[in-house]
Amino acid sequence: MKYRGGVRDGILIPFEVNPRFSASTYLRAMAGFNEIDMYLQYVLYGIDPVVGPIRPGYYMRSFSEQYVPKEAIKE
């Protein structure tokens, strides 16, 4: 079996993995769904994930994240 710079027997083999969380993870945490905390609690302590109350509204990203309650939007 030959190995040459990420190709083995003519098949590309990935050699770098860069796992990360989505850019909207922080916005979901603002809404009450902190998936990173739930994941770490489960992996480190075996605690089953519990989703608390979710704050419905609009979550916007720009230079700083913002939460706008649904009641504040005029139709």
PDB file of N, CA, C, O and CB in Angstrom:
ATOM      1  N   MET A   1       0.837  -1.180   0.000  1.00  0.00           N
ATOM      2  CA  MET A   1       0.000   0.000   0.000  1.00  0.00           C
ATOM      3  C   MET A   1       0.886   1.248   0.000  1.00  0.00           C
ATOM      4  O   MET A   1       1.734   1.404   0.879  1.00  0.00           O
ATOM      5  CB  MET A   1      -0.954  -0.005   1.218  1.00  0.00           C
ATOM      6  N   LYS A   2       0.699   2.120  -0.960  1.00  0.00           N
ATOM      7  CA  LYS A   2       1.481   3.347  -1.040  1.00  0.00           C
ATOM      8  C   LYS A   2       0.741   4.487  -0.359  1.00  0.00           C
ATOM      9  O   LYS A   2      -0.485   4.571  -0.431  1.00  0.00           O
ATOM     10  CB  LYS A   2       1.785   3.705  -2.504  1.00  0.00           C
ATOM     11  N   TYR A   3       1.489   5.365   0.304  1.00  0.00           N
ATOM     12  CA  TYR A   3       0.909   6.557   0.908  1.00  0.00           C
ATOM     13  C   TYR A   3       1.700   7.747   0.397  1.00  0.00           C
ATOM     14  O   TYR A   3       2.918   7.807   0.570  1.00  0.00           O
ATOM     15  CB  TYR A   3       0.925   6.485   2.479  1.00  0.00           C
ATOM     16  N   ARG A   4       1.017   8.694  -0.231  1.00  0.00           N
ATOM     17  CA  ARG A   4       1.685   9.836  -0.827  1.00  0.00           C
ATOM     18  C   ARG A   4       0.843  11.091  -0.619  1.00  0.00           C
ATOM     19  O   ARG A   4      -0.130  11.308  -1.342  1.00  0.00           O
ATOM     20  CB  ARG A   4       1.946   9.594  -2.326  1.00  0.00           C
ATOM     21  N   GLY A   5       1.205  11.916   0.356  1.00  0.00           N
ATOM     22  CA  GLY A   5       0.588  13.221   0.561  1.00  0.00           C
ATOM     23  C   GLY A   5      -0.931  13.258   0.593  1.00  0.00           C
ATOM     24  O   GLY A   5      -1.521  14.070  -0.120  1.00  0.00           O
ATOM     25  N   GLY A   6      -1.590  12.424   1.381  1.00  0.00           N
ATOM     26  CA  GLY A   6      -3.029  12.453   1.498  1.00  0.00           C
ATOM     27  C   GLY A   6      -3.750  11.572   0.500  1.00  0.00           C
ATOM     28  O   GLY A   6      -4.981  11.528   0.497  1.00  0.00           O
ATOM     29  N   VAL A   7      -3.001  10.856  -0.363  1.00  0.00           N
ATOM     30  CA  VAL A   7      -3.610   9.934  -1.319  1.00  0.00           C
ATOM     31  C   VAL A   7      -3.062   8.538  -1.041  1.00  0.00           C
ATOM     32  O   VAL A   7      -1.849   8.329  -1.011  1.00  0.00           O
ATOM     33  CB  VAL A   7      -3.325  10.371  -2.801  1.00  0.00           C
ATOM     34  N   ARG A   8      -3.972   7.589  -0.838  1.00  0.00           N
ATOM     35  CA  ARG A   8      -3.563   6.212  -0.582  1.00  0.00           C
ATOM     36  C   ARG A   8      -4.270   5.320  -1.597  1.00  0.00           C
ATOM     37  O   ARG A   8      -5.499   5.283  -1.658  1.00  0.00           O
ATOM     38  CB  ARG A   8      -3.896   5.776   0.893  1.00  0.00           C
ATOM     39  N   ASP A   9      -3.486   4.609  -2.387  1.00  0.00           N
ATOM     40  CA  ASP A   9      -4.021   3.731  -3.429  1.00  0.00           C
ATOM     41  C   ASP A   9      -5.027   4.464  -4.321  1.00  0.00           C
ATOM     42  O   ASP A   9      -6.058   3.908  -4.698  1.00  0.00           O
ATOM     43  CB  ASP A   9      -4.682   2.503  -2.796  1.00  0.00           C
ATOM     44  N   GLY A  10      -4.709   5.728  -4.654  1.00  0.00           N
ATOM     45  CA  GLY A  10      -5.562   6.494  -5.545  1.00  0.00           C
ATOM     46  C   GLY A  10      -6.792   7.100  -4.884  1.00  0.00           C
ATOM     47  O   GLY A  10      -7.616   7.706  -5.569  1.00  0.00           O
ATOM     48  N   ILE A  11      -6.935   6.950  -3.572  1.00  0.00           N
ATOM     49  CA  ILE A  11      -8.095   7.488  -2.848  1.00  0.00           C
ATOM     50  C   ILE A  11      -7.624   8.611  -1.931  1.00  0.00           C
ATOM     51  O   ILE A  11      -6.678   8.442  -1.161  1.00  0.00           O
ATOM     52  CB  ILE A  11      -8.821   6.367  -2.026  1.00  0.00           C
ATOM     53  N   LEU A  12      -8.289   9.756  -2.019  1.00  0.00           N
ATOM     54  CA  LEU A  12      -7.952  10.892  -1.169  1.00  0.00           C
ATOM     55  C   LEU A  12      -8.333  10.589   0.276  1.00  0.00           C
ATOM     56  O   LEU A  12      -9.479  10.240   0.561  1.00  0.00           O
ATOM     57  CB  LEU A  12      -8.661  12.173  -1.661  1.00  0.00           C
ATOM     58  N   ILE A  13      -7.379  10.723   1.180  1.00  0.00           N
ATOM     59  CA  ILE A  13      -7.591  10.500   2.610  1.00  0.00           C
ATOM     60  C   ILE A  13      -7.432  11.847   3.321  1.00  0.00           C
ATOM     61  O   ILE A  13      -6.355  12.442   3.275  1.00  0.00           O
ATOM     62  CB  ILE A  13      -6.583   9.424   3.184  1.00  0.00           C
ATOM     63  N   PRO A  14      -8.501  12.339   3.985  1.00  0.00           N
ATOM     64  CA  PRO A  14      -8.355  13.613   4.696  1.00  0.00           C
ATOM     65  C   PRO A  14      -7.355  13.466   5.833  1.00  0.00           C
ATOM     66  O   PRO A  14      -7.340  12.456   6.536  1.00  0.00           O
ATOM     67  CB  PRO A  14      -9.718  14.099   5.241  1.00  0.00           C
ATOM     68  N   PHE A  15      -6.530  14.470   6.002  1.00  0.00           N
ATOM     69  CA  PHE A  15      -5.491  14.389   7.021  1.00  0.00           C
ATOM     70  C   PHE A  15      -5.623  15.461   8.083  1.00  0.00           C
ATOM     71  O   PHE A  15      -4.846  15.479   9.037  1.00  0.00           O
ATOM     72  CB  PHE A  15      -4.143  14.484   6.382  1.00  0.00           C
ATOM     73  N   GLU A  16      -6.584  16.350   7.940  1.00  0.00           N
ATOM     74  CA  GLU A  16      -6.811  17.374   8.954  1.00  0.00           C
ATOM     75  C   GLU A  16      -8.307  17.487   9.200  1.00  0.00           C
ATOM     76  O   GLU A  16      -9.102  17.568   8.263  1.00  0.00           O
ATOM     77  CB  GLU A  16      -6.211  18.745   8.518  1.00  0.00           C
ATOM     78  N   VAL A  17      -8.672  17.491  10.454  1.00  0.00           N
ATOM     79  CA  VAL A  17     -10.065  17.646  10.820  1.00  0.00           C
ATOM     80  C   VAL A  17     -10.157  18.897  11.693  1.00  0.00           C
ATOM     81  O   VAL A  17      -9.382  19.058  12.635  1.00  0.00           O
ATOM     82  CB  VAL A  17     -10.618  16.369  11.563  1.00  0.00           C
ATOM     83  N   ASN A  18     -11.092  19.767  11.382  1.00  0.00           N
ATOM     84  CA  ASN A  18     -11.247  21.010  12.116  1.00  0.00           C
ATOM     85  C   ASN A  18     -12.691  21.133  12.599  1.00  0.00           C
ATOM     86  O   ASN A  18     -13.463  21.917  12.048  1.00  0.00           O
ATOM     87  CB  ASN A  18     -10.851  22.224  11.238  1.00  0.00           C
ATOM     88  N   PRO A  19     -13.061  20.357  13.630  1.00  0.00           N
ATOM     89  CA  PRO A  19     -14.448  20.438  14.099  1.00  0.00           C
ATOM     90  C   PRO A  19     -14.693  21.757  14.821  1.00  0.00           C
ATOM     91  O   PRO A  19     -13.823  22.270  15.524  1.00  0.00           O
ATOM     92  CB  PRO A  19     -14.776  19.255  15.029  1.00  0.00           C
ATOM     93  N   ARG A  20     -15.885  22.290  14.633  1.00  0.00           N
ATOM     94  CA  ARG A  20     -16.237  23.537  15.313  1.00  0.00           C
ATOM     95  C   ARG A  20     -17.747  23.642  15.396  1.00  0.00           C
ATOM     96  O   ARG A  20     -18.482  22.904  14.740  1.00  0.00           O
ATOM     97  CB  ARG A  20     -15.639  24.770  14.578  1.00  0.00           C
ATOM     98  N   PHE A  21     -18.180  24.563  16.207  1.00  0.00           N
ATOM     99  CA  PHE A  21     -19.607  24.803  16.358  1.00  0.00           C
ATOM    100  C   PHE A  21     -20.041  25.870  15.357  1.00  0.00           C
ATOM    101  O   PHE A  21     -19.232  26.685  14.914  1.00  0.00           O
ATOM    102  CB  PHE A  21     -19.949  25.233  17.811  1.00  0.00           C
ATOM    103  N   SER A  22     -21.304  25.856  15.012  1.00  0.00           N
ATOM    104  CA  SER A  22     -21.882  26.801  14.066  1.00  0.00           C
ATOM    105  C   SER A  22     -21.777  28.232  14.586  1.00  0.00           C
ATOM    106  O   SER A  22     -21.740  28.462  15.795  1.00  0.00           O
ATOM    107  CB  SER A  22     -23.341  26.447  13.787  1.00  0.00           C
ATOM    108  N   ALA A  23     -21.730  29.184  13.668  1.00  0.00           N
ATOM    109  CA  ALA A  23     -21.666  30.594  14.053  1.00  0.00           C
ATOM    110  C   ALA A  23     -22.936  31.054  14.752  1.00  0.00           C
ATOM    111  O   ALA A  23     -22.921  32.053  15.470  1.00  0.00           O
ATOM    112  CB  ALA A  23     -21.416  31.456  12.832  1.00  0.00           C
ATOM    113  N   SER A  24     -24.030  30.337  14.551  1.00  0.00           N
ATOM    114  CA  SER A  24     -25.282  30.734  15.204  1.00  0.00           C
ATOM    115  C   SER A  24     -25.471  30.069  16.569  1.00  0.00           C
ATOM    116  O   SER A  24     -26.520  30.226  17.192  1.00  0.00           O
ATOM    117  CB  SER A  24     -26.460  30.396  14.309  1.00  0.00           C
ATOM    118  N   THR A  25     -24.469  29.330  17.034  1.00  0.00           N
ATOM    119  CA  THR A  25     -24.554  28.677  18.339  1.00  0.00           C
ATOM    120  C   THR A  25     -24.796  29.695  19.453  1.00  0.00           C
ATOM    121  O   THR A  25     -25.596  29.458  20.358  1.00  0.00           O
ATOM    122  CB  THR A  25     -23.272  27.883  18.622  1.00  0.00           C
ATOM    123  N   TYR A  26     -24.102  30.823  19.379  1.00  0.00           N
ATOM    124  CA  TYR A  26     -24.248  31.849  20.415  1.00  0.00           C
ATOM    125  C   TYR A  26     -25.668  32.406  20.428  1.00  0.00           C
ATOM    126  O   TYR A  26     -26.219  32.667  21.497  1.00  0.00           O
ATOM    127  CB  TYR A  26     -23.234  32.987  20.194  1.00  0.00           C
ATOM    128  N   LEU A  27     -26.261  32.590  19.259  1.00  0.00           N
ATOM    129  CA  LEU A  27     -27.623  33.114  19.201  1.00  0.00           C
ATOM    130  C   LEU A  27     -28.614  32.124  19.810  1.00  0.00           C
ATOM    131  O   LEU A  27     -29.549  32.529  20.500  1.00  0.00           O
ATOM    132  CB  LEU A  27     -28.013  33.429  17.751  1.00  0.00           C
ATOM    133  N   ARG A  28     -28.416  30.839  19.559  1.00  0.00           N
ATOM    134  CA  ARG A  28     -29.298  29.835  20.159  1.00  0.00           C
ATOM    135  C   ARG A  28     -29.129  29.821  21.680  1.00  0.00           C
ATOM    136  O   ARG A  28     -30.100  29.622  22.410  1.00  0.00           O
ATOM    137  CB  ARG A  28     -29.005  28.432  19.572  1.00  0.00           C
ATOM    138  N   ALA A  29     -27.904  30.030  22.158  1.00  0.00           N
ATOM    139  CA  ALA A  29     -27.687  30.100  23.606  1.00  0.00           C
ATOM    140  C   ALA A  29     -28.417  31.308  24.198  1.00  0.00           C
ATOM    141  O   ALA A  29     -28.966  31.225  25.296  1.00  0.00           O
ATOM    142  CB  ALA A  29     -26.172  30.178  23.926  1.00  0.00           C
ATOM    143  N   MET A  30     -28.425  32.434  23.467  1.00  0.00           N
ATOM    144  CA  MET A  30     -29.160  33.612  23.934  1.00  0.00           C
ATOM    145  C   MET A  30     -30.651  33.304  24.047  1.00  0.00           C
ATOM    146  O   MET A  30     -31.342  33.847  24.908  1.00  0.00           O
ATOM    147  CB  MET A  30     -28.932  34.805  22.983  1.00  0.00           C
ATOM    148  N   ALA A  31     -31.137  32.428  23.171  1.00  0.00           N
ATOM    149  CA  ALA A  31     -32.557  32.082  23.164  1.00  0.00           C
ATOM    150  C   ALA A  31     -32.909  31.085  24.260  1.00  0.00           C
ATOM    151  O   ALA A  31     -34.087  30.879  24.554  1.00  0.00           O
ATOM    152  CB  ALA A  31     -32.949  31.516  21.813  1.00  0.00           C
ATOM    153  N   GLY A  32     -31.891  30.458  24.872  1.00  0.00           N
ATOM    154  CA  GLY A  32     -32.151  29.502  25.937  1.00  0.00           C
ATOM    155  C   GLY A  32     -31.788  28.075  25.578  1.00  0.00           C
ATOM    156  O   GLY A  32     -32.047  27.159  26.359  1.00  0.00           O
ATOM    157  N   PHE A  33     -31.188  27.864  24.400  1.00  0.00           N
ATOM    158  CA  PHE A  33     -30.789  26.525  23.970  1.00  0.00           C
ATOM    159  C   PHE A  33     -29.276  26.504  23.862  1.00  0.00           C
ATOM    160  O   PHE A  33     -28.717  26.725  22.787  1.00  0.00           O
ATOM    161  CB  PHE A  33     -31.459  26.130  22.609  1.00  0.00           C
ATOM    162  N   ASN A  34     -28.608  26.233  24.994  1.00  0.00           N
ATOM    163  CA  ASN A  34     -27.148  26.252  25.042  1.00  0.00           C
ATOM    164  C   ASN A  34     -26.612  24.856  24.758  1.00  0.00           C
ATOM    165  O   ASN A  34     -26.340  24.085  25.679  1.00  0.00           O
ATOM    166  CB  ASN A  34     -26.644  26.761  26.415  1.00  0.00           C
ATOM    167  N   GLU A  35     -26.463  24.538  23.476  1.00  0.00           N
ATOM    168  CA  GLU A  35     -26.088  23.187  23.081  1.00  0.00           C
ATOM    169  C   GLU A  35     -24.679  22.802  23.520  1.00  0.00           C
ATOM    170  O   GLU A  35     -24.425  21.628  23.790  1.00  0.00           O
ATOM    171  CB  GLU A  35     -26.202  23.048  21.593  1.00  0.00           C
ATOM    172  N   ILE A  36     -23.763  23.755  23.599  1.00  0.00           N
ATOM    173  CA  ILE A  36     -22.405  23.436  24.029  1.00  0.00           C
ATOM    174  C   ILE A  36     -22.408  23.022  25.493  1.00  0.00           C
ATOM    175  O   ILE A  36     -21.788  22.024  25.861  1.00  0.00           O
ATOM    176  CB  ILE A  36     -21.464  24.636  23.809  1.00  0.00           C
ATOM    177  N   ASP A  37     -23.103  23.787  26.325  1.00  0.00           N
ATOM    178  CA  ASP A  37     -23.189  23.440  27.741  1.00  0.00           C
ATOM    179  C   ASP A  37     -23.866  22.075  27.926  1.00  0.00           C
ATOM    180  O   ASP A  37     -23.404  21.254  28.718  1.00  0.00           O
ATOM    181  CB  ASP A  37     -23.959  24.530  28.513  1.00  0.00           C
ATOM    182  N   MET A  38     -24.959  21.837  27.196  1.00  0.00           N
ATOM    183  CA  MET A  38     -25.657  20.554  27.310  1.00  0.00           C
ATOM    184  C   MET A  38     -24.743  19.405  26.887  1.00  0.00           C
ATOM    185  O   MET A  38     -24.734  18.348  27.518  1.00  0.00           O
ATOM    186  CB  MET A  38     -26.941  20.559  26.453  1.00  0.00           C
ATOM    187  N   TYR A  39     -23.977  19.615  25.819  1.00  0.00           N
ATOM    188  CA  TYR A  39     -23.060  18.586  25.337  1.00  0.00           C
ATOM    189  C   TYR A  39     -21.979  18.288  26.372  1.00  0.00           C
ATOM    190  O   TYR A  39     -21.707  17.127  26.679  1.00  0.00           O
ATOM    191  CB  TYR A  39     -22.420  19.020  24.015  1.00  0.00           C
ATOM    192  N   LEU A  40     -21.368  19.338  26.904  1.00  0.00           N
ATOM    193  CA  LEU A  40     -20.305  19.136  27.892  1.00  0.00           C
ATOM    194  C   LEU A  40     -20.826  18.501  29.171  1.00  0.00           C
ATOM    195  O   LEU A  40     -20.156  17.642  29.746  1.00  0.00           O
ATOM    196  CB  LEU A  40     -19.633  20.456  28.216  1.00  0.00           C
ATOM    197  N   GLN A  41     -22.016  18.908  29.633  1.00  0.00           N
ATOM    198  CA  GLN A  41     -22.608  18.297  30.821  1.00  0.00           C
ATOM    199  C   GLN A  41     -22.819  16.795  30.597  1.00  0.00           C
ATOM    200  O   GLN A  41     -22.608  15.986  31.501  1.00  0.00           O
ATOM    201  CB  GLN A  41     -23.951  18.984  31.173  1.00  0.00           C
ATOM    202  N   TYR A  42     -23.236  16.440  29.383  1.00  0.00           N
ATOM    203  CA  TYR A  42     -23.475  15.035  29.060  1.00  0.00           C
ATOM    204  C   TYR A  42     -22.166  14.246  28.984  1.00  0.00           C
ATOM    205  O   TYR A  42     -22.052  13.164  29.559  1.00  0.00           O
ATOM    206  CB  TYR A  42     -24.231  14.920  27.736  1.00  0.00           C
ATOM    207  N   VAL A  43     -21.180  14.797  28.270  1.00  0.00           N
ATOM    208  CA  VAL A  43     -19.911  14.090  28.082  1.00  0.00           C
ATOM    209  C   VAL A  43     -19.121  13.993  29.387  1.00  0.00           C
ATOM    210  O   VAL A  43     -18.578  12.936  29.709  1.00  0.00           O
ATOM    211  CB  VAL A  43     -19.070  14.793  27.017  1.00  0.00           C
ATOM    212  N   LEU A  44     -19.057  15.087  30.130  1.00  0.00           N
ATOM    213  CA  LEU A  44     -18.226  15.110  31.338  1.00  0.00           C
ATOM    214  C   LEU A  44     -18.880  14.470  32.553  1.00  0.00           C
ATOM    215  O   LEU A  44     -18.209  13.821  33.355  1.00  0.00           O
ATOM    216  CB  LEU A  44     -17.866  16.518  31.668  1.00  0.00           C
ATOM    217  N   TYR A  45     -20.204  14.655  32.690  1.00  0.00           N
ATOM    218  CA  TYR A  45     -20.866  14.217  33.915  1.00  0.00           C
ATOM    219  C   TYR A  45     -22.005  13.227  33.699  1.00  0.00           C
ATOM    220  O   TYR A  45     -22.611  12.762  34.665  1.00  0.00           O
ATOM    221  CB  TYR A  45     -21.389  15.400  34.636  1.00  0.00           C
ATOM    222  N   GLY A  46     -22.303  12.900  32.438  1.00  0.00           N
ATOM    223  CA  GLY A  46     -23.375  11.949  32.154  1.00  0.00           C
ATOM    224  C   GLY A  46     -24.769  12.499  32.398  1.00  0.00           C
ATOM    225  O   GLY A  46     -25.726  11.733  32.515  1.00  0.00           O
ATOM    226  N   ILE A  47     -24.897  13.824  32.476  1.00  0.00           N
ATOM    227  CA  ILE A  47     -26.190  14.453  32.722  1.00  0.00           C
ATOM    228  C   ILE A  47     -26.951  14.554  31.404  1.00  0.00           C
ATOM    229  O   ILE A  47     -26.444  15.112  30.431  1.00  0.00           O
ATOM    230  CB  ILE A  47     -26.016  15.858  33.372  1.00  0.00           C
ATOM    231  N   ASP A  48     -28.156  14.020  31.372  1.00  0.00           N
ATOM    232  CA  ASP A  48     -28.979  14.099  30.164  1.00  0.00           C
ATOM    233  C   ASP A  48     -29.342  15.560  29.874  1.00  0.00           C
ATOM    234  O   ASP A  48     -29.650  16.318  30.794  1.00  0.00           O
ATOM    235  CB  ASP A  48     -30.267  13.238  30.317  1.00  0.00           C
ATOM    236  N   PRO A  49     -29.305  15.953  28.596  1.00  0.00           N
ATOM    237  CA  PRO A  49     -29.613  17.347  28.252  1.00  0.00           C
ATOM    238  C   PRO A  49     -31.033  17.736  28.648  1.00  0.00           C
ATOM    239  O   PRO A  49     -31.986  16.986  28.436  1.00  0.00           O
ATOM    240  CB  PRO A  49     -29.419  17.573  26.758  1.00  0.00           C
ATOM    241  N   VAL A  50     -31.144  18.909  29.221  1.00  0.00           N
ATOM    242  CA  VAL A  50     -32.446  19.463  29.593  1.00  0.00           C
ATOM    243  C   VAL A  50     -32.544  20.832  28.931  1.00  0.00           C
ATOM    244  O   VAL A  50     -31.701  21.701  29.153  1.00  0.00           O
ATOM    245  CB  VAL A  50     -32.622  19.561  31.168  1.00  0.00           C
ATOM    246  N   VAL A  51     -33.570  21.013  28.125  1.00  0.00           N
ATOM    247  CA  VAL A  51     -33.783  22.303  27.471  1.00  0.00           C
ATOM    248  C   VAL A  51     -34.694  23.133  28.354  1.00  0.00           C
ATOM    249  O   VAL A  51     -35.810  22.729  28.680  1.00  0.00           O
ATOM    250  CB  VAL A  51     -34.391  22.130  26.040  1.00  0.00           C
ATOM    251  N   GLY A  52     -34.198  24.299  28.734  1.00  0.00           N
ATOM    252  CA  GLY A  52     -34.990  25.196  29.571  1.00  0.00           C
ATOM    253  C   GLY A  52     -35.977  25.983  28.731  1.00  0.00           C
ATOM    254  O   GLY A  52     -36.214  25.659  27.567  1.00  0.00           O
ATOM    255  N   PRO A  53     -36.546  27.009  29.322  1.00  0.00           N
ATOM    256  CA  PRO A  53     -37.497  27.828  28.572  1.00  0.00           C
ATOM    257  C   PRO A  53     -36.794  28.550  27.414  1.00  0.00           C
ATOM    258  O   PRO A  53     -35.692  29.074  27.573  1.00  0.00           O
ATOM    259  CB  PRO A  53     -38.179  28.850  29.508  1.00  0.00           C
ATOM    260  N   ILE A  54     -37.438  28.566  26.273  1.00  0.00           N
ATOM    261  CA  ILE A  54     -36.906  29.223  25.087  1.00  0.00           C
ATOM    262  C   ILE A  54     -37.541  30.608  24.961  1.00  0.00           C
ATOM    263  O   ILE A  54     -38.756  30.755  25.101  1.00  0.00           O
ATOM    264  CB  ILE A  54     -37.169  28.369  23.809  1.00  0.00           C
ATOM    265  N   ARG A  55     -36.714  31.620  24.696  1.00  0.00           N
ATOM    266  CA  ARG A  55     -37.221  32.987  24.511  1.00  0.00           C
ATOM    267  C   ARG A  55     -37.518  33.210  23.033  1.00  0.00           C
ATOM    268  O   ARG A  55     -36.594  33.394  22.241  1.00  0.00           O
ATOM    269  CB  ARG A  55     -36.195  34.049  25.036  1.00  0.00           C
ATOM    270  N   PRO A  56     -38.795  33.195  22.649  1.00  0.00           N
ATOM    271  CA  PRO A  56     -39.109  33.456  21.246  1.00  0.00           C
ATOM    272  C   PRO A  56     -38.779  34.901  20.881  1.00  0.00           C
ATOM    273  O   PRO A  56     -38.955  35.812  21.689  1.00  0.00           O
ATOM    274  CB  PRO A  56     -40.592  33.161  20.961  1.00  0.00           C
ATOM    275  N   GLY A  57     -38.317  35.090  19.704  1.00  0.00           N
ATOM    276  CA  GLY A  57     -37.997  36.442  19.256  1.00  0.00           C
ATOM    277  C   GLY A  57     -37.106  36.386  18.040  1.00  0.00           C
ATOM    278  O   GLY A  57     -37.011  35.361  17.366  1.00  0.00           O
ATOM    279  N   TYR A  58     -36.466  37.478  17.771  1.00  0.00           N
ATOM    280  CA  TYR A  58     -35.580  37.587  16.617  1.00  0.00           C
ATOM    281  C   TYR A  58     -34.164  37.808  17.130  1.00  0.00           C
ATOM    282  O   TYR A  58     -33.944  38.648  18.003  1.00  0.00           O
ATOM    283  CB  TYR A  58     -36.024  38.746  15.659  1.00  0.00           C
ATOM    284  N   TYR A  59     -33.225  37.078  16.606  1.00  0.00           N
ATOM    285  CA  TYR A  59     -31.828  37.153  17.028  1.00  0.00           C
ATOM    286  C   TYR A  59     -31.008  37.566  15.823  1.00  0.00           C
ATOM    287  O   TYR A  59     -31.028  36.899  14.789  1.00  0.00           O
ATOM    288  CB  TYR A  59     -31.324  35.789  17.617  1.00  0.00           C
ATOM    289  N   MET A  60     -30.292  38.661  15.957  1.00  0.00           N
ATOM    290  CA  MET A  60     -29.579  39.219  14.817  1.00  0.00           C
ATOM    291  C   MET A  60     -28.096  39.315  15.102  1.00  0.00           C
ATOM    292  O   MET A  60     -27.670  39.605  16.220  1.00  0.00           O
ATOM    293  CB  MET A  60     -30.132  40.587  14.459  1.00  0.00           C
ATOM    294  N   ARG A  61     -27.326  39.064  14.064  1.00  0.00           N
ATOM    295  CA  ARG A  61     -25.876  39.164  14.177  1.00  0.00           C
ATOM    296  C   ARG A  61     -25.386  40.327  13.343  1.00  0.00           C
ATOM    297  O   ARG A  61     -25.809  40.518  12.203  1.00  0.00           O
ATOM    298  CB  ARG A  61     -25.193  37.856  13.738  1.00  0.00           C
ATOM    299  N   SER A  62     -24.492  41.096  13.924  1.00  0.00           N
ATOM    300  CA  SER A  62     -23.772  42.147  13.217  1.00  0.00           C
ATOM    301  C   SER A  62     -22.452  42.290  13.962  1.00  0.00           C
ATOM    302  O   SER A  62     -21.785  41.288  14.219  1.00  0.00           O
ATOM    303  CB  SER A  62     -24.590  43.522  13.161  1.00  0.00           C
ATOM    304  N   PHE A  63     -22.069  43.482  14.306  1.00  0.00           N
ATOM    305  CA  PHE A  63     -20.852  43.622  15.101  1.00  0.00           C
ATOM    306  C   PHE A  63     -21.079  43.177  16.544  1.00  0.00           C
ATOM    307  O   PHE A  63     -20.133  42.844  17.258  1.00  0.00           O
ATOM    308  CB  PHE A  63     -20.364  45.070  15.071  1.00  0.00           C
ATOM    309  N   SER A  64     -22.340  43.175  16.959  1.00  0.00           N
ATOM    310  CA  SER A  64     -22.703  42.610  18.257  1.00  0.00           C
ATOM    311  C   SER A  64     -24.055  41.915  18.089  1.00  0.00           C
ATOM    312  O   SER A  64     -24.885  42.348  17.290  1.00  0.00           O
ATOM    313  CB  SER A  64     -22.759  43.724  19.383  1.00  0.00           C
ATOM    314  N   GLU A  65     -24.268  40.859  18.829  1.00  0.00           N
ATOM    315  CA  GLU A  65     -25.513  40.108  18.730  1.00  0.00           C
ATOM    316  C   GLU A  65     -26.623  40.846  19.456  1.00  0.00           C
ATOM    317  O   GLU A  65     -26.377  41.526  20.452  1.00  0.00           O
ATOM    318  CB  GLU A  65     -25.345  38.692  19.301  1.00  0.00           C
ATOM    319  N   GLN A  66     -27.828  40.712  18.963  1.00  0.00           N
ATOM    320  CA  GLN A  66     -28.960  41.396  19.570  1.00  0.00           C
ATOM    321  C   GLN A  66     -30.167  40.489  19.633  1.00  0.00           C
ATOM    322  O   GLN A  66     -30.417  39.696  18.726  1.00  0.00           O
ATOM    323  CB  GLN A  66     -29.297  42.661  18.801  1.00  0.00           C
ATOM    324  N   TYR A  67     -30.916  40.615  20.722  1.00  0.00           N
ATOM    325  CA  TYR A  67     -32.185  39.900  20.888  1.00  0.00           C
ATOM    326  C   TYR A  67     -33.304  40.930  20.864  1.00  0.00           C
ATOM    327  O   TYR A  67     -33.242  41.943  21.560  1.00  0.00           O
ATOM    328  CB  TYR A  67     -32.210  39.063  22.224  1.00  0.00           C
ATOM    329  N   VAL A  68     -34.323  40.666  20.063  1.00  0.00           N
ATOM    330  CA  VAL A  68     -35.498  41.544  20.001  1.00  0.00           C
ATOM    331  C   VAL A  68     -36.725  40.674  20.275  1.00  0.00           C
ATOM    332  O   VAL A  68     -37.026  39.769  19.496  1.00  0.00           O
ATOM    333  CB  VAL A  68     -35.611  42.282  18.594  1.00  0.00           C
ATOM    334  N   PRO A  69     -37.435  40.940  21.374  1.00  0.00           N
ATOM    335  CA  PRO A  69     -38.642  40.152  21.654  1.00  0.00           C
ATOM    336  C   PRO A  69     -39.668  40.327  20.538  1.00  0.00           C
ATOM    337  O   PRO A  69     -39.735  41.375  19.896  1.00  0.00           O
ATOM    338  CB  PRO A  69     -39.257  40.562  23.010  1.00  0.00           C
ATOM    339  N   LYS A  70     -40.461  39.285  20.320  1.00  0.00           N
ATOM    340  CA  LYS A  70     -41.475  39.348  19.275  1.00  0.00           C
ATOM    341  C   LYS A  70     -42.444  40.497  19.492  1.00  0.00           C
ATOM    342  O   LYS A  70     -42.921  41.097  18.528  1.00  0.00           O
ATOM    343  CB  LYS A  70     -42.235  38.044  19.208  1.00  0.00           C
ATOM    344  N   GLU A  71     -42.739  40.808  20.744  1.00  0.00           N
ATOM    345  CA  GLU A  71     -43.687  41.876  21.067  1.00  0.00           C
ATOM    346  C   GLU A  71     -43.172  43.239  20.614  1.00  0.00           C
ATOM    347  O   GLU A  71     -43.968  44.153  20.401  1.00  0.00           O
ATOM    348  CB  GLU A  71     -43.965  41.899  22.569  1.00  0.00           C
ATOM    349  N   ALA A  72     -41.857  43.393  20.463  1.00  0.00           N
ATOM    350  CA  ALA A  72     -41.280  44.686  20.095  1.00  0.00           C
ATOM    351  C   ALA A  72     -41.352  44.963  18.593  1.00  0.00           C
ATOM    352  O   ALA A  72     -41.062  46.078  18.161  1.00  0.00           O
ATOM    353  CB  ALA A  72     -39.841  44.749  20.551  1.00  0.00           C
ATOM    354  N   ILE A  73     -41.731  43.979  17.803  1.00  0.00           N
ATOM    355  CA  ILE A  73     -41.807  44.147  16.351  1.00  0.00           C
ATOM    356  C   ILE A  73     -43.207  44.630  15.981  1.00  0.00           C
ATOM    357  O   ILE A  73     -44.209  44.017  16.348  1.00  0.00           O
ATOM    358  CB  ILE A  73     -41.466  42.812  15.610  1.00  0.00           C
ATOM    359  N   LYS A  74     -43.253  45.726  15.256  1.00  0.00           N
ATOM    360  CA  LYS A  74     -44.544  46.271  14.807  1.00  0.00           C
ATOM    361  C   LYS A  74     -44.883  45.650  13.460  1.00  0.00           C
ATOM    362  O   LYS A  74     -44.038  45.570  12.568  1.00  0.00           O
ATOM    363  CB  LYS A  74     -44.503  47.842  14.705  1.00  0.00           C
ATOM    364  N   GLU A  75     -46.103  45.222  13.327  1.00  0.00           N
ATOM    365  CA  GLU A  75     -46.532  44.603  12.064  1.00  0.00           C
ATOM    366  C   GLU A  75     -47.245  45.591  11.186  1.00  0.00           C
ATOM    367  O   GLU A  75     -47.674  45.243  10.086  1.00  0.00           O
ATOM    368  CB  GLU A  75     -47.435  43.412  12.325  1.00  0.00           C
TER     369      GLU A  75
END
